[in-house]
Amino acid sequence: MASNSKLKEVGLVFFKLGCFAFGGPAAHIAMMEDEVVTKRKWMTRDHYLDLIGATNLIPGPNSTEMTMHCGHERAGKKGLFVAGISFIFPAVFITGILAYLYVTYGTLPEVAPFIKGIQPAVLAIIASAIFKLGKKALKNWELTLIGAFVLIASLVGIHEVLALLIGGIVGGSYFFLKSKSQNNTLSSCFPFLLPFITSETFSSIGTLKIFLTFLKVGSILYGSGYVLFAYLDAELVATGLLTNAALLDAIGIGQFTPGPVLSTATFIGFQLGGLWGSIAATAGIFLPSFLFVLILTPFIPKMRKSRVLGYFLDSVNVAAVAVMAAVLITMSIATLSDWRSVIITIIAAILIFWVKKVSVIWVVIIGASLGYLLTFLPF
């Protein structure tokens, strides 16, 4: 009964997040931290940081994989699958309905005013998570220096995974040499499963080809979900299976639906093969993440116990927080373009940093409502 109770709790928490988690991976991870660490205390903030660092090193959507890690932490292997499916389902369901409307009527509903309110509110949510995680990650001046390096590298355009790896290797090597201890060796490591599947052997687009195409993309996708669109351009637009205009519409869907941006696969799959195409694309894009997390999970405690890998993990953790900070800076420049967005950000920051008891879900709802209401003002 206790196990079933935990599974139900995991399902409800991540279904709620799946319905309201707007703003991309950094925002999702920030909302998750508030739910599972601050409010429910399923794990320590240090362990949550370890999960972020490790997740950044495997292919797949980071925030979706974090839900799986958190579900596993609370309710074991069943919790891993319940958390992942609960988080993914709302986005896939909403995207599927939008795909049907798009294919049937050629139009999408107007949601821009709400998104204009959600985006600035999300800035405050990300800032809150960076503040809390940063206090744990910045253990000394050396880690602070590594974080600054990764922040600058991310802002000048170096790929986030490359910046994370460099930060982890440099930091891990430095702290190992500093400790002057040769007792620990690299006895523990985690495997990387990269199944490169070629779908070109199929002569026409069908359900199986859709599945294999998106399985391939899900298996090699590194970094944030937004990298997905570059892969899809190469796999579908360049091969003539999808028009560039349709891909741009799919990008729009990914921007204003909650949950993982990879639910865009559902939209594209419906365009390519109807209902079964959308199911095949969704299964293909997310299946590798479940496998990667299932393989990685047992190794994270071993990494922390190993001195060498512990140093590496500390360095990757601070690098991951720095990447979130870079995302925040980039999003702020793009989002804070008028007085409305500035006001919404200030209100959201007051609710999060000073009122504190307000849930981040309510911050998103308040931001969306303000975004809609402020559009009626004539100035």
Number of C-alpha atoms within 10 A of each C-alpha: 6 8 13 12 11 16 23 15 18 28 22 16 19 30 23 15 24 27 19 22 28 27 27 22 25 27 26 27 23 24 24 24 24 20 19 22 18 14 12 10 12 15 15 12 19 15 14 22 23 23 21 23 25 22 25 25 17 25 24 29 27 26 27 28 27 27 31 30 27 25 28 23 16 21 22 17 16 16 26 27 22 25 32 28 21 22 30 26 18 23 25 27 14 17 26 24 13 20 27 18 14 18 14 9 9 9 13 15 8 8 12 13 17 21 22 24 28 29 27 30 33 31 25 27 29 22 21 19 22 22 13 16 21 20 12 15 26 20 12 8 9 14 21 18 16 22 28 18 17 30 26 15 19 24 17 10 9 13 14 24 21 15 22 29 18 18 28 26 16 17 25 22 16 15 20 19 12 9 10 8 12 10 7 12 11 10 10 14 13 15 11 12 14 15 13 14 13 12 18 13 7 11 8 10 15 14 20 15 20 29 22 22 24 26 25 22 23 29 24 18 21 21 21 21 22 19 13 23 18 10 17 18 18 11 19 18 17 12 11 11 13 17 13 14 10 15 19 13 17 22 19 13 20 26 18 19 25 25 31 29 28 27 29 30 30 31 35 27 24 25 19 20 17 19 17 18 25 28 21 26 31 27 19 23 28 25 15 25 24 18 13 20 22 17 14 18 20 11 15 21 13 16 22 17 13 18 21 24 25 20 22 25 27 26 31 35 31 34 35 33 27 28 27 24 25 20 20 21 16 13 16 19 9 11 17 18 10 8 10 18 23 16 17 29 25 15 18 27 22 13 19 20 14 10 11 11 10 13 15 25 19 13 22 25 16 19 27 23 18 22 24 18 13 16 14 9 7 5 7
